């Protein structure tokens, strides 16, 4: 049976600096707007909540870095709590799927995380960036093999990778092998020339290649930089004057042949819309099916460990447990501890 087509929305936007509440409110407004244009799937940029920490690429001393990390930590997201749950309720109200990048706080570590929300407002998936890139390792912990998965949803089989994870050949192939049809690629976008490359061209080139290589649709969403961010970062690192400006980023929907299905949003805030027809995937796979007739498992194979890893591993509990129980000595009116061993 032929698949139904639907509209997807890729968001190119800037967050409010160190302000989770206001950025969540901005998300709600964007969801309202995209839903009014009949989008079924709405994708937000990498770590949009509450922001991407651009200072890690700047000349900022360690004392300032710690101060900024702590500000980011206290504004980061617990997905089970408010205000993040407002986004889940809005997805349910508008009957849309939402994928959003967040700084996820778990105990005393932050993670660069993608959250997948279905059209009933349920969090159906959460994955962490496997390898934070270079200086990002001063902010985020790492994911593990359990963070490579594809979700079977009513609009298609959906997975994702974050930023330069999209350059990780074996991770991409793992998702292709799980029959991924809708690939979410979240990126941080800016005009910042901290490296000898054009960030916008990199995002476009890599996202298009992933679509072509995997014969699937890619919804690429990138942030851009607002005036608030420019003013803040120029104040803490004056050397970026003229090298960190408003704008940047590129967001759009890419076909299984590696072409935008409509005009992307580039270098400014906006929403790119595009029609997704999953039947087009079959057109591409007729020529190149990278996990089927165009694969050679007799020559090369991928080994994938999807086990969730923990720093604490307790395969066997001790047979005897020491218990400490308070005992009240009524004649002395004092509390002492005794030790009993089961």
Buried (B, 14 or more C-beta within 10 A) or exposed (E): EEBEEBBBBBBBBBBBBBBBEBBBBBBBEBBEBBBEEEBBBBBBBBBBBBBBBBBBBBEBEEEBBEEBBEBBBEBBBEBEEEBBBBBBEBBBEBEBBBBBBBBBBEEEEBBBBBBBBBBEBEBBBBBBBBBBBEBBEBBBBBBBBEBBBBBEBEBBBBBBBBBBBBBBEEBBBBBBBBBBBBBBBBBBBBBBBBEEEEBBEBBBEBBBBBBBBBBBBBBBBBBBBBEBBBEBBBEBBEEBEEEBBBBBBBBBBBBBBBEBBEEBBBBEBBBBBBBBBBEBBEEBBEEBBBBEEEBEEEEEEEEEEEEEEEEEEEEEEEEEEEEEEEEEEEEEEEEEEEEEEE
